[in-house]
Amino acid sequence: IHELVGTLSEALVSGTHECFTELDEEAMGLILQSDTFFVASFNNQDDKYDNGGADVSHRGGRPGFVQVEGNDLVIPDFAGNFFFNTLGNFIVYPRAGLLFLDFVSGDIIQVTGTVELLWDTSGEIQSFRGAERAWRLRVVKGIRHRSASPLRWSKFGEPSQNSLLTGTWTEAKKIRASQVQASVWRSFGIARIEQESSTIRSLYLEPVDGDPPLPFQPGQYLTIRLPRLTLGKEKRIPIRTYSLSSAPSDPWYRISVKREAQGLMSTYLHESVEIGHVIEARAPTGSFTLDVMEKRPAVLVAAGVGITPMISMARESITEGIRRRHVRPLTIFHVTRTLVERPFVQELKAMELAGKGAIRYLSIVTQPSTDTEDFHHAGRLTPEGFQRYLPLDDYDFYLCGPTSFMQDTYNILTFKLGVRDEKIFAETFGPASLSRRTEEHTARAEPSAVEPALQASVLFHRSGARQIWTPELGTLLEFAESRGLTPEFGCRSGACGICAVKVLSGKVTHRHAPTFPTKSENVLICCAVPAKCDLELVLDF
């Protein structure tokens, strides 16, 4: 190493070099194709070591991770060793020197200039995968050394796994542009199909436009529709929501669909959809999410296909563990009726190994066969089962599955084991929800304070239908459906925004507050009812 450093130092001093104050096309090209560079910073105020306050460190990513804007370089800051030596030095002395190498030609570019820390992570920085912040170098002076580096190679093994988990500025720009149109239907091609169990099938979805899929939080769901499939005389395209079983770091979306006996959409996805078919989807949404950077252990309790958001949570915990050197401790209880109906068993076991003790997978089978013991517990999940497998600790609990299963599990946790309500999070689709021990729950916003009407005239403007609404007729969505109308809907819980309708006159209130943001003139009719008002409620539908 000493000999190599000596050779490089001699080449930099004695070799030919060119000075510049403006980045030319050649310099920009080298920087844009670089997947690594070195940065020198300085702090002579607080540094107590014998290096005079200087610090040199490495930065890496995928080619294109450094953005060139005229004479400025914008660099994302990824998770590192958490010492923050470079950023700390920038705060004290905002200047830096950067060194880029071309490992094919041996050319080296050194630039120096002033530094600005970009703490605001909105915009493109927020859309840059893996970036926690960024900084800008305004180039003041540069030197190009021709064929100066003795390090030469055209391909040097496999790229770092950490680098593969990051993005580029080109991708960030595309993601940012797509986020502006998050409510627009986007076409996805089915790239892969896998049968996960006797009843569950996974579809891998890739954007037809070639741009990356929008980022999401582990646990969120995707709202999809099938242009090939229509319902009723109106030829209405059915819309459904499915939890994502892929991780945010995956380059595709994956939904895992259980075939329901009376399910039109699920039957079609199991029997008729093939690789190459196109479906449409809106941006992922939902409030049932896991903070994978939290240190407190979490327990994921799922029944049947309810495991899908938990798969996303566990996969992202592993990925973030690689980046941040910490995997949030997870215990996953998965309850299935039989072994043949149990999905993702190999994937869950693989994640258990990858978690190196941080992730535990426990299979609970209520009706096991007698010829195998490839599970952890037979029968239902009981208070004693939780106590057997969970050491005493302060856990967050996440529940997903049929409503009766989640209610039974919630009752066990709260009434039998003393878990506080605010420690329990549950995924629900549609109007069904848990009956909680307290009226207040931090996961749901307070309902509107506007008093609902006892009776109201409602006009559906486009159809010309005028009807009298009373509270027993339910939400405006249920009211419209009972009158033979077919408004679009997805989650039926105020989370996806599919059922948004413009209010032309009158007022509405909410039986429970929606989580999906809407324009002031719009209302989500799946959770809204007429409010006390002298005006007739007129909806643009």
C-alpha positions as a printed NumPy array, in Angstrom:
array([[  0.   ,   0.   ,   0.   ],
       [  2.819,   2.395,   0.871],
       [  4.457,   1.673,  -2.499],
       [  1.144,   2.315,  -4.306],
       [  0.593,   5.605,  -2.474],
       [  4.145,   6.644,  -3.249],
       [  3.677,   5.876,  -6.952],
       [  0.429,   7.852,  -7.042],
       [  1.947,  10.825,  -5.206],
       [  4.931,  10.893,  -7.578],
       [  2.621,  10.761, -10.616],
       [  0.528,  13.652,  -9.314],
       [  3.603,  15.802,  -8.745],
       [  5.638,  14.981, -11.853],
       [  2.955,  14.108, -14.419],
       [  1.22 ,  16.448, -16.824],
       [ -1.699,  18.362, -15.426],
       [ -4.18 ,  21.017, -16.507],
       [ -5.721,  23.651, -14.255],
       [ -9.27 ,  24.965, -14.714],
       [-11.879,  27.06 , -12.942],
       [-14.898,  25.87 , -14.972],
       [-15.979,  22.262, -15.41 ],
       [-15.685,  21.306, -19.076],
       [-17.564,  18.468, -20.807],
       [-14.731,  16.004, -20.227],
       [-14.64 ,  16.704, -16.498],
       [-18.427,  16.515, -16.262],
       [-18.424,  13.184, -18.095],
       [-15.895,  11.644, -15.719],
       [-17.818,  12.859, -12.654],
       [-21.207,  11.703, -13.981],
       [-19.94 ,   8.174, -14.697],
       [-18.103,   7.849, -11.385],
       [-19.32 ,   5.451,  -8.725],
       [-16.738,   6.595,  -6.179],
       [-14.735,   9.628,  -5.083],
       [-12.764,  10.849,  -2.075],
       [-13.505,  13.993,  -0.074],
       [-11.137,  15.977,   2.135],
       [-12.451,  18.331,   4.826],
       [-10.792,  20.392,   7.552],
       [-11.43 ,  21.473,  11.153],
       [ -8.624,  22.877,  13.257],
       [-10.875,  24.008,  16.119],
       [-12.097,  20.781,  17.689],
       [ -9.857,  18.035,  16.307],
       [ -7.508,  16.708,  19.009],
       [ -5.586,  14.249,  16.869],
       [ -2.201,  14.649,  15.203],
       [ -3.55 ,  15.158,  11.691],
       [ -3.893,  18.904,  11.955],
       [ -7.693,  18.735,  11.688],
       [ -7.798,  17.18 ,   8.207],
       [-10.079,  14.28 ,   7.355],
       [-10.289,  12.24 ,   4.143],
       [-13.088,   9.787,   3.504],
       [-14.621,   7.765,   0.699],
       [-18.009,   8.301,  -0.943],
       [-19.676,   5.795,  -3.244],
       [-22.914,   4.996,  -5.022],
       [-24.193,   3.963,  -8.4  ],
       [-22.899,   5.826, -11.49 ],
       [-24.899,   9.038, -11.639],
       [-25.062,   9.591,  -7.879],
       [-23.199,  12.907,  -8.239],
       [-25.235,  15.587,  -9.962],
       [-23.53 ,  18.286, -12.051],
       [-25.29 ,  21.668, -12.214],
       [-23.007,  24.027, -14.137],
       [-20.027,  24.494, -11.833],
       [-21.818,  22.921,  -8.855],
       [-21.759,  19.316,  -7.694],
       [-24.696,  18.023,  -5.62 ],
       [-23.911,  14.933,  -3.573],
       [-26.417,  12.79 ,  -1.623],
       [-25.388,  11.842,   1.895],
       [-26.061,   8.173,   2.676],
       [-25.885,   6.378,   6.005],
       [-22.218,   5.858,   6.899],
       [-20.281,   5.181,  10.068],
       [-22.384,   7.703,  12.029],
       [-19.302,   9.681,  13.088],
       [-20.292,  12.611,  10.822],
       [-16.678,  13.801,  10.628],
       [-17.107,  15.256,   7.138],
       [-20.401,  17.039,   7.811],
       [-19.11 ,  18.328,  11.137],
       [-16.05 ,  19.76 ,   9.432],
       [-18.247,  21.39 ,   6.781],
       [-20.207,  23.195,   9.495],
       [-17.001,  24.617,  11.022],
       [-15.091,  25.18 ,   7.768],
       [-17.325,  24.971,   4.657],
       [-14.688,  24.063,   2.088],
       [-13.763,  20.701,   0.568],
       [-11.477,  18.975,  -1.896],
       [-12.743,  16.112,  -4.037],
       [-10.802,  13.535,  -6.054],
       [-12.351,  11.522,  -8.909],
       [-10.57 ,   8.69 , -10.763],
       [-11.097,   7.176, -14.183],
       [ -9.991,   3.584, -13.605],
       [ -9.778,   2.861, -17.34 ],
       [ -7.584,   5.763, -18.52 ],
       [ -5.925,   6.55 , -15.196],
       [ -7.024,  10.194, -15.38 ],
       [ -7.591,  11.974, -12.059],
       [ -9.607,  15.116, -11.422],
       [ -9.172,  17.142,  -8.247],
       [-11.579,  19.967,  -7.456],
       [-11.864,  22.312,  -4.517],
       [-14.498,  24.825,  -3.551],
       [-17.062,  26.008,  -1.017],
       [-19.672,  23.736,   0.575],
       [-23.345,  24.275,   1.342],
       [-25.213,  21.695,   3.436],
       [-28.7  ,  20.966,   2.072],
       [-30.744,  20.11 ,   5.153],
       [-34.09 ,  20.485,   3.39 ],
       [-34.901,  16.984,   2.129],
       [-38.001,  17.944,   0.177],
       [-38.074,  17.741,  -3.601],
       [-35.615,  15.542,  -5.454],
       [-33.511,  14.77 ,  -2.378],
       [-36.558,  13.178,  -0.744],
       [-37.048,  11.08 ,  -3.881],
       [-33.407,   9.944,  -3.979],
       [-33.341,   6.392,  -2.667],
       [-31.082,   6.069,   0.356],
       [-30.295,   9.798,   0.7  ],
       [-30.722,  11.28 ,   4.173],
       [-29.59 ,  14.763,   3.167],
       [-27.259,  16.295,   0.553],
       [-24.508,  18.851,   0.143],
       [-23.379,  21.117,  -2.663],
       [-19.808,  21.883,  -3.727],
       [-19.323,  25.069,  -5.746],
       [-16.139,  24.419,  -7.708],
       [-13.576,  27.218,  -7.453],
       [-10.545,  25.465,  -8.888],
       [ -9.699,  22.113, -10.461],
       [ -6.745,  20.12 , -11.751],
       [ -6.804,  17.296, -14.312],
       [ -3.932,  14.771, -14.195],
       [ -3.537,  12.704, -17.349],
       [ -2.868,   8.951, -16.909],
       [ -1.672,   9.591, -13.374],
       [ -3.284,   6.719, -11.493],
       [ -1.555,   3.311, -11.414],
       [ -4.941,   1.769, -10.527],
       [ -6.437,   0.46 , -13.777],
       [ -9.37 ,  -1.88 , -14.402],
       [-12.418,  -1.995, -16.604],
       [-14.443,  -4.21 , -14.265],
       [-13.689,  -4.766, -10.61 ],
       [-15.867,  -7.533,  -9.193],
       [-19.445,  -7.01 ,  -8.02 ],
       [-20.662,  -3.598,  -6.828],
       [-21.196,  -2.985,  -3.129],
       [-24.567,  -4.18 ,  -1.824],
       [-24.925,  -0.824,  -0.084],
       [-24.501,   0.977,  -3.414],
       [-27.161,  -1.179,  -5.049],
       [-29.632,  -0.019,  -2.393],
       [-29.244,   3.619,  -3.444],
       [-30.584,   5.633,  -6.365],
       [-29.395,   8.143,  -8.934],
       [-30.41 ,  11.71 ,  -9.701],
       [-32.014,  10.584, -12.95 ],
       [-34.233,   8.16 , -11.022],
       [-34.964,  10.789,  -8.372],
       [-36.159,  13.25 , -11.028],
       [-38.454,  10.619, -12.563],
       [-39.849,   9.621,  -9.163],
       [-40.429,  13.259,  -8.279],
       [-42.277,  13.852, -11.548],
       [-44.424,  10.761, -10.952],
       [-45.236,  11.826,  -7.385],
       [-46.882,  14.973,  -8.712],
       [-49.356,  12.675, -10.48 ],
       [-49.744,  10.18 ,  -7.62 ],
       [-53.517,   9.989,  -8.042],
       [-53.249,   9.223, -11.78 ],
       [-53.678,   5.637, -12.976],
       [-50.347,   4.239, -14.202],
       [-49.863,   1.144, -16.381],
       [-47.879,  -1.817, -15.031],
       [-46.909,  -4.948, -16.898],
       [-46.997,  -8.311, -15.156],
       [-43.362,  -9.44 , -15.272],
       [-43.59 , -12.553, -13.135],
       [-46.201, -14.794, -11.497],
       [-45.569, -17.127,  -8.563],
       [-47.931, -19.491,  -6.753],
       [-47.228, -18.953,  -3.056],
       [-49.731, -21.492,  -1.694],
       [-52.867, -23.363,  -2.733],
       [-54.883, -20.141,  -2.482],
       [-52.404, -17.244,  -2.883],
       [-50.744, -16.031,  -6.064],
       [-48.121, -13.267,  -6.371],
       [-47.915, -10.852,  -9.291],
       [-44.729,  -8.865,  -9.928],
       [-45.525,  -5.496, -11.512],
       [-43.137,  -3.286, -13.485],
       [-44.027,   0.189, -14.85 ],
       [-44.727,   0.131, -18.57 ],
       [-43.213,   3.609, -18.999],
       [-39.808,   2.379, -17.819],
       [-39.617,   4.831, -14.929],
       [-39.032,   3.472, -11.411],
       [-42.057,   2.662,  -9.238],
       [-42.992,   5.277,  -6.672],
       [-41.513,   4.77 ,  -3.199],
       [-43.739,   3.618,  -0.369],
       [-43.671,   2.684,   3.296],
       [-43.576,  -1.009,   4.29 ],
       [-47.132,  -2.087,   5.046],
       [-48.918,   0.153,   2.548],
       [-51.243,  -1.111,  -0.168],
       [-51.76 ,  -0.663,  -3.899],
       [-55.055,   0.278,  -5.532],
       [-55.441,  -1.468,  -8.89 ],
       [-57.932,  -1.809, -11.69 ],
       [-58.118,  -4.102, -14.733],
       [-58.984,  -2.419, -18.04 ],
       [-59.738,  -5.898, -19.493],
       [-62.47 ,  -6.568, -16.924],
       [-65.788,  -4.669, -16.702],
       [-68.898,  -5.022, -14.556],
       [-72.598,  -4.373, -15.132],
       [-74.446,  -2.546, -17.846],
       [-72.348,   0.567, -17.22 ],
       [-69.165,  -1.395, -18.099],
       [-67.608,  -0.217, -14.847],
       [-63.986,  -1.265, -14.335],
       [-63.632,  -2.949, -10.905],
       [-61.171,  -1.445,  -8.44 ],
       [-59.543,  -3.317,  -5.554],
       [-56.815,  -2.724,  -3.   ],
       [-54.062,  -5.227,  -2.156],
       [-51.269,  -4.912,   0.387],
       [-47.798,  -4.783,  -1.137],
       [-45.684,  -7.822,  -0.268],
       [-42.569,  -6.297,  -1.847],
       [-40.129,  -4.03 ,  -0.036],
       [-39.693,  -0.318,  -0.876],
       [-36.139,  -1.145,  -1.941],
       [-37.322,  -3.639,  -4.591],
       [-37.345,  -2.407,  -8.223],
       [-40.917,  -3.68 ,  -8.696],
       [-44.228,  -3.9  ,  -6.89 ],
       [-45.497,  -7.279,  -5.744],
       [-49.08 ,  -7.996,  -4.736],
       [-50.112, -11.383,  -3.349],
       [-53.768, -12.179,  -3.941],
       [-55.885, -14.789,  -2.176],
       [-58.492, -16.433,  -4.346],
       [-61.91 , -15.834,  -2.817],
       [-64.845, -18.104,  -3.705],
       [-67.087, -15.182,  -4.675],
       [-64.307, -12.765,  -5.626],
       [-64.578, -11.591,  -9.234],
       [-61.253,  -9.735,  -9.22 ],
       [-59.3  , -12.393,  -7.319],
       [-60.665, -15.162,  -9.55 ],
       [-59.669, -13.205, -12.653],
       [-56.158, -12.579, -11.277],
       [-55.769, -16.306, -10.555],
       [-57.298, -17.76 , -13.709],
       [-56.949, -15.241, -16.532],
       [-53.991, -12.934, -15.933],
       [-50.74 , -13.911, -17.649],
       [-47.209, -12.541, -17.931],
       [-47.264,  -9.51 , -20.216],
       [-50.797,  -8.452, -19.331],
       [-51.201,  -4.851, -18.194],
       [-53.019,  -3.6  , -15.124],
       [-53.364,  -0.051, -13.825],
       [-52.47 ,   1.204, -10.367],
       [-52.361,   4.377,  -8.347],
       [-49.563,   5.335,  -5.977],
       [-49.263,   3.177,  -2.832],
       [-50.965,   4.549,   0.262],
       [-52.09 ,   3.512,   3.745],
       [-51.3  ,   4.299,   7.371],
       [-50.524,   0.733,   8.534],
       [-46.746,   1.078,   8.353],
       [-43.702,  -0.026,  10.324],
       [-40.826,   2.274,  11.28 ],
       [-37.943,  -0.081,  10.517],
       [-35.417,   2.273,  12.127],
       [-37.096,   2.09 ,  15.539],
       [-35.055,   0.193,  18.148],
       [-38.059,  -1.144,  20.107],
       [-38.949,  -4.751,  19.148],
       [-42.156,  -5.39 ,  17.225],
       [-44.448,  -8.401,  16.986],
       [-46.21 ,  -8.994,  13.66 ],
       [-49.3  , -11.173,  14.027],
       [-50.999, -12.283,  10.802],
       [-53.595, -14.786,   9.67 ],
       [-53.727, -16.171,   6.129],
       [-53.149, -13.573,   3.421],
       [-52.78 , -10.969,   6.19 ],
       [-49.085, -11.872,   6.122],
       [-48.564,  -9.764,   2.964],
       [-47.873,  -6.365,   4.611],
       [-45.763,  -8.165,   7.219],
       [-43.563,  -9.595,   4.452],
       [-42.964,  -6.053,   3.206],
       [-42.1  ,  -4.906,   6.742],
       [-39.664,  -7.749,   7.338],
       [-37.976,  -7.401,   3.937],
       [-37.438,  -3.675,   4.476],
       [-36.102,  -4.294,   7.987],
       [-33.433,  -6.558,   6.487],
       [-32.59 ,  -4.016,   3.771],
       [-32.311,  -1.113,   6.2  ],
       [-30.276,  -3.324,   8.473],
       [-27.671,  -3.609,   5.713],
       [-27.623,   0.163,   5.217],
       [-27.779,   1.231,   8.856],
       [-26.145,  -1.774,  10.538],
       [-29.177,  -2.392,  12.736],
       [-32.163,  -4.675,  12.129],
       [-35.251,  -3.85 ,  14.138],
       [-36.075,  -6.959,  16.212],
       [-39.19 ,  -8.649,  14.792],
       [-41.162, -11.696,  15.872],
       [-43.58 , -12.888,  13.181],
       [-46.555, -15.073,  14.136],
       [-48.31 , -16.438,  11.057],
       [-51.528, -18.392,  11.536],
       [-52.866, -20.566,   8.698],
       [-55.532, -23.238,   8.567],
       [-53.389, -25.886,   6.827],
       [-49.836, -26.218,   5.549],
       [-50.875, -26.172,   1.894],
       [-52.551, -22.796,   2.473],
       [-49.416, -21.35 ,   4.102],
       [-47.568, -18.856,   1.817],
       [-44.029, -17.43 ,   1.856],
       [-42.632, -20.07 ,   4.202],
       [-39.256, -20.292,   2.418],
       [-39.003, -16.503,   2.1  ],
       [-39.76 , -16.06 ,   5.792],
       [-37.181, -18.691,   6.76 ],
       [-34.601, -16.988,   4.521],
       [-35.279, -13.644,   6.207],
       [-34.934, -15.315,   9.6  ],
       [-31.43 , -16.45 ,   8.587],
       [-30.54 , -13.065,   7.068],
       [-31.664, -11.292,  10.24 ],
       [-28.981, -13.148,  12.247],
       [-31.148, -13.444,  15.325],
       [-33.071, -10.189,  14.925],
       [-36.027, -11.805,  13.121],
       [-37.992, -14.841,  14.33 ],
       [-40.637, -16.639,  12.278],
       [-43.261, -18.769,  14.037],
       [-45.751, -20.833,  12.029],
       [-49.09 , -21.579,  13.731],
       [-51.297, -24.16 ,  11.972],
       [-54.831, -24.657,  13.257],
       [-55.547, -27.897,  11.323],
       [-52.18 , -29.599,  10.707],
       [-51.811, -32.938,   8.978],
       [-50.209, -35.797,  10.882],
       [-47.375, -36.528,   8.445],
       [-45.196, -33.461,   9.092],
       [-44.091, -31.191,  11.897],
       [-42.879, -28.286,   9.77 ],
       [-44.482, -25.697,  12.045],
       [-44.087, -24.372,  15.585],
       [-47.528, -24.673,  17.148],
       [-50.762, -26.553,  16.407],
       [-54.081, -24.938,  17.208],
       [-55.085, -21.374,  17.813],
       [-52.876, -18.596,  19.078],
       [-53.5  , -18.252,  22.819],
       [-52.236, -16.077,  25.682],
       [-49.987, -18.97 ,  26.688],
       [-48.638, -19.11 ,  23.121],
       [-47.574, -15.469,  23.234],
       [-45.989, -15.977,  26.651],
       [-44.152, -19.101,  25.474],
       [-42.491, -17.439,  22.504],
       [-42.107, -13.804,  23.614],
       [-39.536, -12.858,  26.258],
       [-40.694, -10.075,  28.573],
       [-40.136,  -6.779,  26.737],
       [-41.817,  -3.566,  25.574],
       [-43.253,  -4.531,  22.16 ],
       [-45.254,  -2.846,  19.426],
       [-47.891,  -5.215,  18.013],
       [-49.1  ,  -5.19 ,  14.391],
       [-52.211,  -7.193,  13.464],
       [-53.518,  -8.124,  10.021],
       [-56.089, -10.719,   9.012],
       [-59.83 , -11.332,   9.16 ],
       [-61.672,  -8.949,  11.483],
       [-62.638, -11.711,  13.916],
       [-59.017, -12.871,  14.147],
       [-57.737,  -9.359,  14.82 ],
       [-60.436,  -8.745,  17.436],
       [-59.667, -12.021,  19.226],
       [-55.928, -11.254,  19.149],
       [-56.515,  -7.701,  20.353],
       [-58.622,  -8.972,  23.258],
       [-55.907, -11.469,  24.227],
       [-53.224,  -8.786,  24.166],
       [-55.179,  -6.175,  26.1  ],
       [-57.398,  -8.119,  28.504],
       [-55.201, -11.165,  29.103],
       [-51.654,  -9.854,  28.708],
       [-52.047,  -6.194,  29.669],
       [-50.713,  -4.642,  26.448],
       [-51.678,  -0.973,  26.195],
       [-54.012,   0.016,  23.358],
       [-51.574,   2.535,  21.885],
       [-49.059,  -0.276,  21.368],
       [-51.4  ,  -2.166,  19.018],
       [-51.742,  -1.289,  15.326],
       [-54.138,  -3.001,  12.951],
       [-54.809,  -3.049,   9.214],
       [-58.446,  -2.824,   8.191],
       [-60.098,  -2.551,   4.797],
       [-63.648,  -1.308,   4.542],
       [-65.828,  -0.111,   7.417],
       [-64.816,  -2.952,   9.754],
       [-62.464,  -1.982,  12.558],
       [-61.355,  -3.133,  15.998],
       [-63.487,  -2.538,  19.041],
       [-60.852,  -0.913,  21.214],
       [-60.686,  -0.48 ,  24.959],
       [-60.453,   3.274,  24.621],
       [-62.326,   5.736,  22.439],
       [-59.121,   7.574,  21.658],
       [-56.536,   5.905,  19.484],
       [-53.48 ,   7.613,  18.149],
       [-53.603,   5.826,  14.799],
       [-56.891,   7.427,  13.779],
       [-57.641,  11.14 ,  13.546],
       [-60.582,  12.635,  15.426],
       [-63.861,  12.688,  13.49 ],
       [-65.213,  15.989,  12.271],
       [-66.871,  18.185,  14.916],
       [-69.663,  19.145,  12.477],
       [-72.949,  17.563,  13.559],
       [-74.534,  15.117,  11.094],
       [-78.007,  15.76 ,   9.749],
       [-81.043,  13.806,  10.948],
       [-82.445,  13.962,   7.417],
       [-81.15 ,  15.533,   4.22 ],
       [-81.982,  15.877,   0.542],
       [-79.117,  14.625,  -1.619],
       [-78.843,  15.298,  -5.345],
       [-76.425,  13.259,  -7.445],
       [-75.878,  15.935, -10.085],
       [-74.735,  13.936, -13.129],
       [-77.368,  11.217, -12.84 ],
       [-80.089,  13.632, -11.771],
       [-81.105,  11.311,  -8.907],
       [-82.517,  13.131,  -5.865],
       [-83.116,  11.101,  -2.701],
       [-83.779,  11.644,   0.993],
       [-80.983,  10.453,   3.252],
       [-81.368,   9.369,   6.886],
       [-78.629,   8.058,   9.23 ],
       [-79.644,   4.392,   8.986],
       [-78.847,   4.521,   5.238],
       [-75.127,   4.681,   6.024],
       [-72.374,   6.666,   4.355],
       [-72.913,   8.557,   1.122],
       [-71.199,   5.696,  -0.724],
       [-73.575,   3.128,   0.782],
       [-76.498,   5.475,   0.149],
       [-75.554,   5.87 ,  -3.537],
       [-75.132,   2.114,  -3.981],
       [-78.507,   1.417,  -2.372],
       [-80.048,   3.735,  -4.992],
       [-78.559,   1.764,  -7.877],
       [-75.6  ,   4.094,  -8.509],
       [-72.075,   2.761,  -9.005],
       [-69.463,   5.234,  -7.731],
       [-65.829,   4.176,  -7.801],
       [-64.315,   3.003,  -4.524],
       [-61.274,   1.184,  -3.253],
       [-60.632,   0.756,   0.465],
       [-64.014,   1.997,   1.788],
       [-62.149,   3.422,   4.791],
       [-60.972,   6.857,   3.621],
       [-57.4  ,   5.841,   2.899],
       [-57.095,   5.479,  -0.886],
       [-58.97 ,   8.521,  -2.259],
       [-60.702,   6.581,  -5.052],
       [-64.205,   7.64 ,  -3.987],
       [-63.475,  11.392,  -3.908],
       [-66.417,  13.455,  -5.195],
       [-66.744,  17.223,  -5.532],
       [-69.339,  18.934,  -3.317],
       [-71.262,  21.482,  -5.419],
       [-73.405,  22.767,  -2.533],
       [-74.303,  21.858,   1.018],
       [-72.075,  20.417,   3.736],
       [-70.831,  17.004,   4.844],
       [-69.268,  15.556,   7.971],
       [-67.361,  12.333,   8.609],
       [-68.248,   9.303,  10.659],
       [-64.53 ,   8.764,  10.948],
       [-61.823,  11.064,   9.66 ],
       [-60.215,   9.979,   6.351],
       [-56.456,   9.604,   6.19 ],
       [-56.201,  10.347,   2.459],
       [-55.619,  14.092,   1.765],
       [-58.245,  15.709,  -0.465],
       [-58.898,  19.119,  -1.954],
       [-61.107,  21.385,   0.15 ],
       [-64.044,  21.074,  -2.266],
       [-63.876,  17.264,  -2.397],
       [-65.211,  14.632,  -0.021],
       [-64.523,  10.915,   0.384],
       [-68.038,   9.517,   0.276],
       [-67.014,   6.187,   1.822],
       [-66.832,   7.795,   5.272],
       [-68.939,  10.98 ,   4.825],
       [-72.588,  11.744,   5.612],
       [-74.685,  14.911,   5.139],
       [-74.158,  17.581,   7.798],
       [-76.77 ,  19.845,   9.345],
       [-77.291,  22.567,   6.745],
       [-80.106,  24.616,   5.201],
       [-78.857,  23.824,   1.685],
       [-79.478,  20.673,  -0.299],
       [-76.37 ,  18.491,  -0.592],
       [-75.384,  18.339,  -4.258],
       [-72.585,  15.955,  -5.284],
       [-70.849,  16.033,  -8.669],
       [-71.649,  12.436,  -9.497]])
